[in-house]
Amino acid sequence: MSYFVAPPRRQGHPAAALLAAWVLWILPGGGLTAQEPRAGKPRLSVLYFSDTRGAPDLAWLSKGLADLLAGDLGATGAFTLVEREELERVLREQELVLSGLVDPAGAPKVGRLLGADLLLYGSFLGAGEELRIDARVVRAETGEIAASARAEGPTARVLDLERELSARLAAALGIPAAPGPSVRTPPGPSSLDAARAYYRGLDLMDAGRYAEALEYFSQSTRLDPLYLKPGKGIEDAYRYLKDFRKQRQRREMNALVEDITALSARIRAPTFFSFGDAVMNPGRFGFRDAAEVTEAYRAHPYRMAGDTPVQAVWNLQNLLHQLGRSASENFGDEALADRCRDEVLRWSDAAEAAYPRDPFLPEVLYQKIFVHADRMDWTSLRVLCERLMSDYPDYRMMWAVEDFYERALKELGG
């Protein structure tokens, strides 16, 4: 993972202009194009994918592919998504299996049930280590095919294949592909195992097996701590299990994850910006005006914290420490806590590599002390303290560094 795109610059590419006077809509000839404004965006429902061979180990892809594609296409801003919960409600109420209904002839009925203008459906086929995914977008009113696409490759690359499929569908519809993660767009799963665990948990959740779903969601967060959806799943599972204390504690952790992902995206952005930069030039950084910048800061101050990249990293490390402590103290989840410690170390190393002479760097390096102490890695703690005392003798927390150094020496028998 690249922690910094490059040493962030104050000058960069201008933000793309917003086409406020036009909206996107499906035309009879196919594709999306601009035309006179109309009320709202087309409503898109992404249906569960069908498994051509019914392979049990790939069953999670049925909801997984649908959910990932919905996220990618929703991020383009071209559609209003029919929520997955609405799809589940219709399935239960109508006692339907949509895979049997969705073809050009059945599309109008499904569209009416879901209140959708467009339906995206498809199938996948696993053969050995290879996977093929096919998808179609049809106009619900007429059943006419608006776009189709295919992606195929190794099953181990299914997350990449889904992104390729999303980009091809977007191109076929004439809309820009979904942007990458940003301050306002959380990332999807970075781990295949985390995605698999989450969607298996989602199946159990939909079946009302909340305690079992909780296990899979927890496994997913341990594999990918900044993947927000399993955290939301844990929160929902505790609500259904009526453990409201755990529900609140997980909700607080989810808020930390959202702050961490947004702040990480801001640090990694090609052009770093501070709160002051955004106030002075809001349009350049995706805000409507200075008032919206101020409102965003008041709602989530940590996401805009830090006037420089290294200061922002220090704030990020504090959030990671909080997340790890909450995981350990409230849920006994030492695996997740340890993943947070790993992230603290990695961000320290990334900041030092990108900004070795930044005057704020000692604050970022100091955060590593807590990780080494928590892990009782006394040798690493001793080496770090010696470096801080040697290279940064005037550091404001030197008294604490000296205390940690003495403890490390004592533990090492020195």
N, C-alpha and C positions, 0 to 999 in steps of 0.2 A: 504494500500500500504506500502511495506517495503522500507524505504528510504535508508537504508544501509543493505546489505546482512549480514554483520557481520563487526566488526572492521577490515577494510581491512588490509591485510598482505603484506609484501614485498616479501614473498616467497609464491608460489602457484603452481597450476598445470601447466605444460608446455603446450604451444600452440600445437594444433594438427599439425602433419606434413602434408605438402601439397603434393599431388600426381601430380606433374607437368608433368610427362612424360606419363600420361594416361588420357584418357577422358572417359566419361560415354556414353553408347549408348544402344539402345534397340536391343536385340538379338531375333531371331525368337522364341526361346524357352520361352520367357517371362522374365520380370525383366530387371534391368539395371546391367551391369557388365563392368569391365575394359577390353579394348582390345587395339589394336594398334592405335596410334594417328590418328585422322581424322580431317579435317578442320571444326572447330566450334563445337557447341553443338547442340543437337536436338532442333528444334524450336517447342515450345509448345504453343498452343492457348487454352485458357480457355473460353468456350462459356457460354452464359447466361443460367441459370438454368430455367427449366419450373416448373410451379406450377400446380400440379396434380388437385387441386380443384379450382384454381383461386380465392383464398381468397384475397380480396382487402387489408386487413391489413398486409398481408405478401408479397405483390407485390415487395417491395423493396429488398427482398431476391434474386430475379432473377439476378440482377446485383451485389448485395452485396456479395452473396456466390462466384460468379465467381471472383470478384475482390479480395476478401480476400484469396481465394485459390491460385490465381495467385501470390499474394504477398508472401504467405508462400512457395510455391513450387519454385518460383523464387529465394527466399533467400537461398535455398539449394545450389545454384551454379551449378546445374546439367543441367539447361536448358537456352536457349535463349527464352524469352517470346515474343509472338506476342502482340504488344501493343493493348490496348482496343480501341484506336482511329482508328487503322487499321481495327479492327472488325467492328466498327461503319461505317467506309467508305465502306467496302464491303457490309454491310447490305443495305446501302442507294443506292449504285450503282446497285446492283443486285436485289434490292427490294425483299429480302429474309427474311424469318423467319426461323432461323437456327434450332429451336427446331423441326421443321418438317422434316428437312433434315438429322439430325445427328442420324444415326443408322449405323450399320456395312456396309450396302449397300451404304449409302450416304456419308460416310466418305471420300472416295477418291475425290469426287467433292469439298467438303468443304475444304479439305486439299489443293487442288490446288488453290482455290480462296484466301486462307489466306497464302499460302506459308508455311504451317505448316507440320511438321513431325508427331506430336502427337496432338490429340484433346482430351480435357477433357470436358465432358458434364454431365448433370445429372438433377435430379428433386427433389422437396421437397413436402412433404405432411403434412399439419397441421390438427390435429384432436383434438378439444378441446384445452387443454393446452399442448399437446404433438406435437412434430415435428419429422419427419423422413426425412433424406437427403440421397439420393443415388447418386453415382458418378461412372463414367467409364472413363478410358483412353484408346483410340484406336489408332492404327497405321494408319495414314492417307492414306498411300499407299495401304494397303490391307484391312483395316477395321477390322483387327484382334484385339481383346480385349487384352490390355497389363496389365490392372489392374482394379479392382473394389473395392469399399468400401462403407460402410454404417455407419451412426451415427444417433442415436435417443435419445430423452430425452425431458425435458421441453423446450417449446419455449423460455422461459425467459433465457435459457442457450445457445442460438443459437451461441454466439461467442465462447463458449467452445466447442460446437458440431463441429463447423467449424474447430477448431484446431485439434480435435480428428480425423476428416475426413482427414485432410491434413496429419497427422502423419500416418494414416493407408494406404493412397495412396502411401506415400513415402516408407513405409515398403514393400508394394506389388511390388513397382518398384525397390526395392533393393537399395535405396539411403537413406542417413541420413535425419532425420526430420529437418525442418527449425530451426535454432538457435533462441534464444530469442533476444530481442532488444539489440543492442550494440552501440559502438561509431559510427559505420558505418551503422547500420541497424535501421531505425526509428521504433518506436512501432506502432501497429495498434490501433484501438479504444479501450479504456478501459471502455466505457459506451455504453450500448445497445441503449439507447435513442440517443446518439450522432451518432452512426452508422446508425440508422434508418433515422435520419434527413439528414445525408450526402447522402445516396443512394436515398432518395426521391428527394433531390436536383439534383442529377446526372441525374435522369430520366427527370426532367424538363429541365435541361441544354441540354440534347441530343435532346429534343423536341424544342429547340430554345426559351424557356420561361425563359430568363435570369434573369429578375427581381424577379420572383417567386423562381427561383433556389437560388438566392442570400439570400433570407430570410431563406431558409432551411440550407444553408451552415453556415450562421451566427449563427443560433440556435445551430448547431453542435459544433462550436468552443466555444460557451459559456458553453456548457455542458462538453466539453473535450478540454481545451485550448491547450494541447500539441499534439492533433491529427492533423497531418499536412495536410491531404488530403482536408478537407473542406476549409482550408486556401488557398490552391492552387485553389480550386473551386471558392472562392471569387475573387481571382486575375483574373481568366479567365472570370468570369461573368462581372467584370468591364471592361475588355478589349472588350468584345462583346458589352457592353453598351456604349463604347467609353468614359468612365470616366477615363482618363488616369492618372490623379492625384491620384485617389483612387486606381487604379491598382498599381501604384508605391508604395504608402504607404502600401498596403497590401503585396506587394512583400518584402518590408523591414521587415514587421512583420513576414512573413514566414521564412526569414533568421534568425530572432531571435529564432523562434520556433525550427528550425533545430539545432541551437547552443545549445539551452536549452536541447533538447532531447539527443543530443550527450554527453553533459557534464554530464547530469543526469546519463546516462548509464555508463560513466566512473567512477563516484562516487560510483555507486551501484555494480560495478564489483567485483567479489570475490577477485581479486588482484588489488589494486589501483596502478596506475602508473603515474608518472610525465613525463614532456617532456624529462627531463634528463634521466629517466629510459628507455624511449623508444629509445632514441638516443644510449644509451649504449648497449641495448639488443633488437633491433627492431623486430626480429623474434618472440620473446616471446609474444609480444603484437600485432601481426598481421600485421607488416610492413615488406616490402621487405628488406630495408636497412635504414641507418641513413639519407640518402638523401631524402627518401620518408617521413620520420618523419618530417624533416625540411620543406619539401614542404607542408605537411598537416598543420603544425603550421602556416606557412605564409598565407595559404589560409583561415584558420579558427582559429585564435589565441585563442579565448575564449574556444574552445573545449579542448584545452590542458592547460588551465590556472590553476594555483595552484599547489604548490609542495607537499601539503598534502591534505587529504580529506576535512578538515575544510576550508582551503584556497580555494579549489575548490567550496565548498558550498557558500562562500562569493561571488565569481564570478558569480555563478548561481543565487544568489539573485539579483545581479545587473542586470542581463539579464531579470529576471522576472519583476523587477521594470520598465525597459525600455519597455517591452511588454505591461504591464498594462497602462503605460502613453500613448503609441501610440494608444492603443485601445480606451482610454478615449478621448484624444485630437483630433484624426483624424476621429474617427467613432462614438463618443459618446456612446461607448459600455461599460457602467459602470459594467454590469454583468461580462464581461470578465476581466475587470480591477480588480474587486473584487476577482475573482478566482485566479488571479495572486498574490494578497495580501495573500490569504489563503496559497498558496504554499510557499511564503516567510516565513510565520509563521511556517509551518510544517517542512520546512528544518532547521530552527533554532532549533526547539525542537529536531529533529532527530540528529543534530550535537551535541547538548548538551548531549543528552542521550548516544551517542556513545563515545564522547570524552570530558568528563566534565572538564578535566584538561588541555586541549589544550591551549597554550598561545595565539592562534589566536581567541579563542572563543568570546571575547568581540566584535570583528568586526561583527561576525555573529549575536550576540544578538542585537547589535546596529541597525541592519537593521529592527528590529521589531518596533523601534521607529516611523519610517515613516509610517508603516501600522496603528499603533494606532492613529497617528496624522491625517492621511487621513480619518480615520473612526470616528474621534472625540471621540474616546474611552479614555476619560481623566483619568479615574480610572486606566485602564491598563497601560497607559502611565506613570502615577505617580509611580505605583508599579515598573515598569521596570527601570525607572530612579533611584529610590531609591536603587534598587539592584545593578545597575552599579556603582553608586557612593559609595556604601558600599563595594562591593566585588572587584572592579577594580579601585581604586582611582587614579592610574597612567595611566589610559587609555588615549590615545593620543587625543581623541575627547571629553574629559570631559567637556570642555567649552560649547560644543553644547548640551551635556546631561543636563547640568545645565540650559541652556536656555529653553529646552523642559520641564524640571521639573517645572520651574517657570511659564511657560505657562499653564501646567496642573493644578497647584495649583490655578492660577487665574481663569481658566474655572470652577473649582470645588468650587470656592468661598472661597478658603483657604487663 
